[in-house]
Amino acid sequence: MKIKSILHLTLIILIFSSCNTGYKGKHLLILSGQSNMKRLHPEESFTPEIERVLGKGNIIVVKSALGGSLLDVGTKIGNH
């Protein structure tokens, strides 16, 4: 599981490192998921690395995770 998380983080870093860092606005990063995302602590690994790539103060990280729920809960699709 840890290797899978490292691979995901590496992929995200590669995607963001290819972005145009000359952009003057802020980057909003929404981390959404279920129980595996709930255990993620973005301030420990994700946020510092993205700040290194895009610049500290240029990002906003929002984590929304709820274990034991469907991903579409709270959306129009999920409100059957």
N, C-alpha and C positions, 0 to 999 in steps of 0.2 A: 504494500500500500504506500509506503514511504517513497519507493522508486517512482510509482505512478504520480505522486504529488510533485516530486522533483521534476519529472518530465513535463507535467502541465505548467509548472512555474517557468521552466526553461522556454517552453513554447510561447508563453505570454510575454516573457522578457524579449524574445526574438521579434515578436510582432511589434511591441512598443519601441524597440530600438530602431526599427525601420521607419517609424513615424517621423514626420517633419518636426523636429524639436524647436524650430524657429517660431512656432505658433505661440502667440502671446496670451491666449486664454488659459483656462484651467481644463484639465482632463478629468471627467467624472468616470470613475471605475466602479461598477456595481457588481459585487460578488454575491451571487444568489445560488441557493441550493438547499439540499436536505441535510441529513445527519452528518455526512462526511464534510460538508461545508461548515456545519455548526462547530465542528472540532477545529477548524482552521483559525489560526490567530494571525491575520494579515499583518499586524504591526510587527511581528517577529521576523518574517521573511519576505513577504510580498511587497508591502509598502516601502521598506528601505531600498529594495532593489529598483522598484519603479521610480522612486524619488531620485535615485542615482542616474537613471536614464533620462527622465523628463524634468528633473529639477525639483528640489524641495520647495514646497509652497505652490507648485503648479498642478497638484493632483488633489482630488477628493475621492477617498475610498469609502464606499458604503457597503456594509455586509448585511445581508438579509438571509437568514437560514433558520429553518424550523424542522427539527427532527420528527420523523413519523408523519409527515404531511406530504401531500402530492404537490408537485411543482406548480400546477395550475390553480391551486387554492388562492382565492383573492382576486382572480381574474374573471372576466366575463365568461370565459370558457369553463372555468372551474366552478362557477355558481350554477349548478344544475338544479 
